[in-house]
Amino acid sequence: QVQLVESGGGSVQPGGSLRLSCVASGSIISVYAVGWYRQAPGKQREMVAGINLGDRISYADSVKGRFTISRDNARNTVYLQMDSLKPDDTAVYYCNARLGTMAFWGQGTQVTVSS
């Protein structure tokens, strides 16, 4: 079982950048498919970016070209670099790790984009 802790959220103006981190403990992150999800008030949780076990990366259309997901297996950490942020990116961002039928979530970190 893996525990996930996100950090790096905050408030930023439109056009700004943030980097989210997700540190894993209890297991090595390299054996999991990982991803970042977000949930805005009144909306369903949606996938933002993911890396599968074959290291194939995917992005939601709304963030392509602006967000970059990466993993550092030596640090047991997954990152989400977010550039050119928009007010619509405002949400709680969650880290996710999947192995077979098991799925694990972090507690979430708030990202607010506002002028």
ABEGO torsion letter per residue (X at the ends): XBBBBBBGBEBBBBGBBBBBBBBBBGBBAAABBBBBBBBBBGBBBBBABBBBAAGBBBBBAAABGABBBBBBAAAGBBBBBBBGBBAAABBBBBBBBBBEABBBBBAEBBBBBBX
